[in-house]
Amino acid sequence: MIPRVLSIAGTDPTGGAGVQADLSAIAAFGGYGMAAVTALVAQNTLGVREVHVPPPAFLDAQLRAVSDDVVIDAVKIGMLGSADVVATVDAWLSAVRPPLVVLDPVMVATSGDRLLDGDAEAAVRELCRRADLVTPNLPELAVLVDEPVARTWDAAVVQARTLAARADTTILLKGGHLDGEQSPDAIVDTVGVYPVTGPRVATRHTHGTGCSLSSAMATLAAHGRSWPDALVRAKRWLTGALEHADELHVGQGNGPIDRLHELRPHIDLGRSWSAERWDATASTRADVDACAFVRGLASGNLDRGAFTWYLGQDLLYLREYARVLARAAALAPTVDEQRFWAAASVSCLEEEAALHQSHVDPSGLEPAASTLDYTEHLHAASASGSYAVLVAAILPCFVLYTDIGVRWRGTFDADHPYADWLTAYGDERFEASSATAARITDAAASAATPDVRAAMAAAYDRSMALELAFFDAPLRQRS
């Protein structure tokens, strides 16, 4: 059965919290999400700008429109805002009696400010009695038991047990507001405490964490999980969502967590951007395969002078390519991408330069027109300031040489006159680097606007055409 889960909460137009967060968390655990909106909130990752609360009668109409038609397996309740809204939800719960109710009592802002007046706070305390699970953070727990905010885990457990006894319900105690390398949570009821430990994730992007966790718990419970088992599963998922939050690049402030991080590797997006560009440049690549220099290189019949000239130009090219790769590292949005491009730059200067210098004296070399055209194109992409356009321009040098090297791998013996060059580009480590470069470029393309993707395609296609010109140049120069 696919759980049908109703979220009752406010909105977040950036998708980080509220019903938008609830719906994606419900979907992440295989539920079918529905939503009744309690408040329309104009907010972003930098803060709340304005709140509009529709009349309670309209909220009642939303709730009854759902329950009159759909069997509801679980309800998650978030932001309510006023005593009248709480009363509307309470009356609907009393009439409909859904099998599972999870209450995330949104009562205290991240700044520490109280969000509800005294009447509304009292109404939320009473609403806890309707809930099967209440998921307060520590400041909200303190309001619910009318005590100072707990500063230690043991004090928080005492408050959670107090609330569980008073409201005759189960509490999800969250330790995210405490200090330390660990971030413990626990299921607390009138019988015992069921802790679940986990690491604290170092990220400022935590927007919607409470909304997401409570929605996950509601969906898992609707699947039949006990509260302790549900927390074990939800906490593992939430930790991963925090670990991947930096990759979303949503907003300038406290950004959202990545609720779909477990699903992304399994989403079939069809052909990737890099695969589409590879196909689009098929005629250019066919010309590369057909050019006399490449055919002579493969057969071993290539004139040695032409090859030496080529290596000299390639050495000059790689010096500039290394600078461009270093620029990509400087523009990269993640540490992993920075490290990848920086390592690739070093590889150009060390491994590739060493290979070429073993064949040619680099002193006195002057760049040919084909070399200048290519390096000027790459530097122009670098100067554009667009990371996406730059990595698109860089990629052909990776994937074209890898394709040639892999196809030639195992087709020549150690006596082949150009074995060392062929071996270098057929190397499995270089093949893996090319795959990483393609994945990085695909990620940049997926986050880019249509105009930027068009510029990426132009940069990629230009680089591929310049690769062909680079291969053609040695024999043209010698003729």
C-alpha positions as a printed Julia matrix, in Angstrom:
479×3 Matrix{Float64}:
   0.0    0.0     0.0
   1.18   3.49   -0.78
   0.6    5.64    2.31
  -1.61   8.69    1.75
  -0.18  11.41    3.96
  -1.73  14.83    4.53
   0.43  17.78    5.52
  -1.24  20.66    7.36
   1.23  23.52    7.4
   2.34  26.86    5.99
   4.19  27.42    2.74
   7.75  28.19    1.72
   8.02  29.42   -1.88
  11.72  28.41   -2.01
  10.73  24.83   -1.2
  12.92  24.49    1.86
  10.3   24.12    4.59
   6.56  23.95    5.14
   4.25  21.97    2.91
   6.79  21.98    0.08
   9.35  20.25    2.3
   6.7   17.91    3.67
   5.6   16.76    0.24
   9.12  15.94   -0.94
   9.93  14.11    2.33
   6.73  12.08    2.0
   7.64  11.24   -1.61
  11.18  10.29   -0.55
   9.68   7.45    1.51
   7.22   6.3    -1.1
   4.13   8.08    0.21
   1.51  10.05   -1.66
   1.55  13.58   -0.29
  -1.37  15.97    0.09
  -1.45  19.43    1.65
  -3.85  21.81    3.36
  -2.32  25.26    3.74
  -2.6   27.12    7.04
  -0.59  30.2     6.04
   0.95  31.71    2.94
   4.48  32.73    3.86
   6.66  35.03    1.78
  10.1   33.77    2.74
  13.41  32.67    1.32
  16.67  31.31    2.72
  17.44  34.72    4.25
  14.25  35.02    6.3
  10.51  35.62    6.48
   9.13  38.75    4.81
   5.38  38.47    5.19
   2.71  36.03    6.36
  -0.89  35.85    5.17
  -3.29  33.64    7.15
  -6.46  32.71    5.25
  -9.7   32.58    7.26
  -9.99  29.42    9.38
 -13.17  28.55    7.48
 -11.1   28.16    4.31
  -8.68  25.83    6.1
 -11.68  23.81    7.26
 -12.9   23.67    3.66
  -9.51  22.37    2.49
  -9.4   19.7     5.18
 -12.92  18.48    4.52
 -12.39  18.49    0.76
  -9.57  16.0     1.3
 -11.17  13.79    3.94
 -14.56  13.67    2.19
 -12.87  12.06   -0.81
  -9.56  10.44    0.19
  -8.74   7.81    2.79
  -5.97   9.38    4.89
  -3.35   7.07    6.38
  -1.36   9.69    8.29
  -1.44  13.4     9.07
   1.55  15.63    9.69
   0.8   18.99   11.31
   3.24  21.89   11.12
   2.78  25.65   11.37
  -0.64  26.62   12.75
  -0.12  30.23   13.83
  -3.17  31.1    15.9
  -5.59  29.67   18.41
  -8.4   29.81   15.83
  -6.35  27.75   13.36
  -5.49  25.23   16.09
  -9.17  24.96   17.0
 -10.09  24.35   13.35
  -7.56  21.53   13.03
  -8.57  20.07   16.4
 -12.25  19.97   15.4
 -11.39  18.27   12.11
  -9.21  15.68   13.85
 -12.04  14.96   16.28
 -14.5   14.41   13.43
 -12.28  12.45   11.03
 -10.0   10.59   13.48
  -7.13   9.76   11.12
  -5.17   6.68   12.2
  -1.82   8.47   12.67
  -1.12  12.08   13.65
   2.36  13.6    13.88
   2.56  17.11   15.34
   5.58  19.32   14.69
   4.77  22.19   17.09
   6.16  25.24   15.29
   6.33  27.69   18.19
   9.8   29.24   18.3
  11.75  30.88   15.44
  15.39  30.08   14.7
  16.19  33.47   16.25
  14.61  32.32   19.52
  11.54  34.54   19.17
   8.18  33.1    20.21
   5.88  32.75   17.2
   2.57  32.28   19.04
   0.66  34.25   21.64
  -0.31  32.72   24.99
  -3.73  31.46   23.83
  -2.23  29.76   20.79
   0.53  28.14   22.87
  -2.07  26.74   25.26
  -4.07  25.44   22.3
  -1.02  23.66   20.89
  -0.37  22.04   24.29
  -3.88  20.64   24.17
  -3.44  19.55   20.57
  -0.54  17.37   21.68
  -3.16  15.06   23.2
  -4.53  14.4    19.71
  -1.12  13.44   18.34
   0.46  10.0    18.25
   3.91  11.61   17.95
   5.05  15.13   18.87
   8.37  16.33   17.4
   9.48  19.54   19.17
  12.99  20.97   19.06
  14.43  21.86   22.45
  13.1   25.47   22.57
   9.63  24.22   21.6
   9.81  21.42   24.14
  10.6   24.02   26.82
   7.51  26.04   25.85
   5.32  22.95   25.93
   6.39  22.04   29.48
   6.7   25.72   30.54
  10.32  25.41   31.64
  13.67  26.93   30.59
  15.34  25.43   27.52
  17.26  22.26   28.41
  21.03  22.65   28.09
  21.97  18.98   28.46
  20.69  15.75   26.99
  19.66  14.4    30.39
  17.63  17.54   31.14
  15.98  17.28   27.73
  15.01  13.65   28.37
  13.34  14.7    31.64
  11.32  17.37   29.82
  10.34  14.93   27.07
   9.13  12.39   29.65
   7.15  15.14   31.35
   5.4   16.09   28.13
   4.78  12.44   27.21
   3.08  11.88   30.58
   1.02  15.09   30.51
  -0.21  14.64   26.94
  -0.32  10.83   27.03
   1.62  10.68   23.78
   5.02   9.81   22.33
   7.76  12.4    21.89
  10.54  12.52   19.32
  13.26  14.24   21.32
  15.75  16.03   19.05
  19.23  16.95   20.23
  20.17  19.17   17.32
  20.3   22.31   19.49
  22.88  20.81   21.85
  26.64  21.1    21.42
  29.04  18.28   20.59
  30.15  16.09   17.72
  27.13  13.82   18.15
  23.51  14.81   17.52
  21.37  12.34   19.48
  17.62  11.85   19.05
  15.25   9.58   20.96
  11.74   8.25   21.07
  10.36   8.99   24.53
   7.06   7.66   25.82
   5.52   6.84   29.18
   7.34   3.52   29.24
  10.91   4.33   28.28
  13.52   6.15   26.21
  14.78   4.74   22.88
  17.86   6.72   21.81
  19.3    6.86   18.29
  22.77   8.36   17.96
  24.27  10.01   14.9
  27.0   12.42   13.86
  26.49  16.15   13.77
  26.83  17.32   10.16
  28.85  20.47    9.63
  26.63  22.55    7.34
  24.71  25.79    7.63
  22.08  24.48    5.25
  19.53  23.07    7.7
  16.36  24.87    6.59
  13.35  22.57    6.85
  15.04  19.9     8.93
  12.19  19.67   11.47
   9.47  19.69    8.8
  11.25  16.98    6.85
  11.9   14.69    9.8
   8.32  14.84   11.08
   6.95  14.11    7.58
   9.36  11.21    7.19
   8.24   9.79   10.54
   4.56  10.08    9.56
   5.17   8.27    6.28
   7.3    5.52    7.82
   4.69   4.93   10.53
   2.02   4.69    7.84
   4.18   1.98    6.24
   3.86   0.08    9.53
   7.17   0.95   11.24
   7.22   1.36   15.01
   8.32   4.79   16.24
  11.83   3.58   17.27
  12.33   1.73   13.97
  11.01   4.71   12.04
  13.47   7.02   13.8
  16.45   4.78   12.98
  15.53   4.88    9.29
  14.56   8.55    9.2
  17.7    9.65   11.03
  19.95   7.84    8.56
  18.11   9.56    5.73
  18.2   12.96    7.44
  21.94  12.71    8.06
  22.48  12.07    4.36
  20.15  14.95    3.46
  22.29  17.27    5.56
  25.52  15.87    4.12
  24.29  16.57    0.58
  22.71  19.95    1.38
  25.69  21.95    0.13
  25.22  20.45   -3.35
  21.79  22.04   -3.88
  22.99  25.65   -4.19
  19.56  27.04   -3.29
  19.62  30.61   -1.99
  22.19  32.79   -0.31
  21.36  32.09    3.33
  20.39  29.06    5.4
  19.59  26.71    2.52
  17.49  23.55    2.43
  18.51  19.96    2.97
  18.52  17.49    0.08
  15.52  15.29    0.79
  15.9   13.32   -2.46
  19.58  12.48   -2.09
  18.87   8.74   -1.85
  16.8    8.78   -5.03
  18.99  10.94   -7.28
  21.43   8.15   -8.3
  18.45   6.09   -9.5
  16.65   8.78  -11.49
  16.85   8.15  -15.23
  17.25  11.52  -16.9
  17.79  10.04  -20.33
  20.91  11.08  -22.18
  23.25  13.24  -20.14
  24.37  16.64  -21.43
  27.86  15.35  -22.17
  26.49  12.31  -24.0
  24.24  14.53  -26.11
  27.16  16.78  -27.05
  29.28  13.72  -27.84
  26.59  12.55  -30.26
  26.16  16.05  -31.69
  29.85  16.19  -32.63
  29.9   12.76  -34.29
  30.92  14.16  -37.68
  33.86  16.04  -36.18
  34.98  12.93  -34.34
  34.69  10.89  -37.54
  36.97  13.43  -39.22
  39.46  12.99  -36.35
  39.47   9.22  -36.89
  39.91   9.7   -40.64
  42.7   12.28  -40.52
  46.09  11.07  -41.77
  47.9   11.94  -38.55
  45.62   9.81  -36.34
  45.63   6.9   -38.81
  49.42   7.06  -39.05
  49.74   7.19  -35.28
  47.61   4.07  -34.89
  49.46   2.11  -37.56
  52.9    3.29  -36.47
  53.64   4.61  -39.96
  53.43   8.27  -38.95
  56.42  10.36  -39.99
  58.65  10.84  -36.92
  59.21  14.48  -37.75
  55.48  15.16  -37.83
  55.06  13.41  -34.49
  57.91  15.39  -32.93
  56.37  18.64  -34.2
  53.01  17.56  -32.77
  54.53  16.8   -29.37
  56.17  20.19  -29.24
  52.86  21.91  -29.91
  51.1   19.62  -27.45
  53.64  20.58  -24.8
  52.89  24.28  -25.37
  49.18  23.52  -25.33
  49.38  21.59  -22.04
  51.12  24.47  -20.3
  48.15  26.71  -21.1
  45.65  23.92  -20.44
  47.11  23.52  -16.95
  46.39  27.21  -16.27
  42.82  26.79  -17.49
  42.32  23.74  -15.25
  43.62  25.76  -12.31
  41.05  28.43  -13.14
  38.34  25.76  -13.12
  39.51  24.75   -9.64
  39.2   28.37   -8.5
  35.64  28.63   -9.85
  34.45  25.19   -8.71
  31.45  25.28   -6.33
  32.45  22.25   -4.23
  35.62  21.12   -2.53
  35.6   17.81   -4.43
  35.46  19.61   -7.77
  38.19  22.03   -6.68
  40.43  19.07   -5.82
  39.69  17.3    -9.08
  40.57  20.23  -11.34
  43.62  21.13   -9.26
  44.9   17.56   -9.51
  44.27  17.57  -13.26
  46.26  20.78  -13.59
  49.2   19.28  -11.71
  48.97  16.16  -13.89
  49.35  18.29  -17.02
  52.46  19.94  -15.67
  54.09  16.79  -14.32
  53.05  13.57  -16.03
  52.16  14.89  -19.47
  55.03  17.37  -19.68
  57.46  14.64  -18.66
  56.16  12.37  -21.42
  56.46  15.05  -24.06
  59.83  16.34  -22.92
  61.22  12.83  -23.33
  60.56  13.25  -27.07
  61.19  16.91  -27.79
  63.38  19.77  -26.64
  60.95  22.42  -25.3
  63.41  25.28  -25.69
  62.77  27.61  -28.59
  59.28  26.27  -29.33
  56.75  28.67  -30.84
  52.99  27.98  -30.88
  51.46  27.29  -34.28
  48.21  28.92  -35.39
  46.22  25.79  -34.46
  47.73  25.81  -30.96
  47.06  29.51  -30.45
  43.48  29.17  -31.67
  42.79  26.4   -29.16
  44.48  27.99  -26.15
  42.92  31.39  -26.85
  39.51  29.72  -26.99
  40.11  28.06  -23.62
  41.36  31.27  -22.04
  38.3   33.11  -23.37
  36.06  30.5   -21.69
  38.12  30.93  -18.52
  37.77  34.72  -18.65
  34.0   34.48  -19.12
  33.6   33.83  -15.4
  31.14  31.02  -16.08
  32.21  27.76  -14.46
  29.72  25.82  -16.59
  31.03  27.24  -19.88
  34.64  26.68  -18.82
  34.21  23.01  -17.92
  32.3   22.47  -21.18
  35.27  23.89  -23.09
  37.69  21.72  -21.11
  35.82  18.45  -21.51
  36.63  17.5   -25.15
  40.35  17.21  -24.39
  39.46  14.59  -21.77
  36.83  12.56  -23.58
  38.25  12.62  -27.12
  41.7   11.38  -26.09
  40.12   8.81  -23.78
  37.94   7.51  -26.6
  40.94   7.17  -28.89
  43.1    5.6   -26.19
  40.46   3.09  -25.07
  39.71   1.98  -28.63
  43.41   1.51  -29.3
  44.13  -0.2   -26.0
  45.47  -3.7   -26.59
  45.82  -3.24  -30.35
  49.57  -2.59  -30.36
  52.62  -4.27  -28.86
  55.56  -2.87  -26.95
  57.56  -2.41  -30.17
  55.06   0.07  -31.57
  56.99   3.32  -32.19
  54.38   5.43  -30.37
  53.49   2.92  -27.64
  54.17   5.29  -24.73
  51.83   7.96  -26.1
  49.06   5.47  -26.9
  49.43   3.87  -23.48
  49.13   7.21  -21.67
  45.74   8.04  -23.18
  44.44   4.5   -22.84
  45.35   4.46  -19.15
  42.46   3.44  -16.88
  43.19   6.3   -14.48
  42.87   8.81  -17.32
  39.63   7.08  -18.36
  38.29   7.49  -14.8
  39.31  11.16  -14.79
  37.43  11.71  -18.05
  34.3   10.14  -16.55
  34.58  12.45  -13.54
  35.04  15.49  -15.77
  31.92  14.49  -17.71
  29.87  14.05  -14.5
  30.98  17.46  -13.25
  30.05  19.06  -16.56
  26.67  17.3   -16.55
  25.97  18.64  -13.06
  26.89  22.15  -14.16
  24.6   21.82  -17.18
  21.68  20.58  -15.1
  21.93  23.65  -12.86
  22.42  26.1   -15.73
  19.88  28.31  -17.48
  19.0   27.61  -21.12
  21.22  30.5   -22.24
  24.19  29.14  -20.31
  23.62  25.62  -21.66
  23.64  27.07  -25.18
  26.96  28.78  -24.42
  28.26  25.49  -23.01
  27.34  23.67  -26.2
  29.07  26.3   -28.33
  32.22  26.08  -26.19
  32.25  22.27  -26.3
  31.68  22.11  -30.06
  34.37  24.71  -30.67
  36.86  22.73  -28.58
  36.06  19.57  -30.49
  36.61  21.35  -33.83
  39.9   22.74  -32.55
  40.99  19.24  -31.55
  40.51  18.2   -35.17
  42.54  21.2   -36.36
  45.25  20.31  -33.84
  45.51  16.77  -35.26
  45.5   18.04  -38.85
  48.23  20.63  -38.27
  51.38  18.41  -38.06
  51.11  16.94  -41.54
  49.9   20.23  -43.03
  52.95  21.88  -41.49
  55.26  19.23  -42.96
  53.76  19.26  -46.45
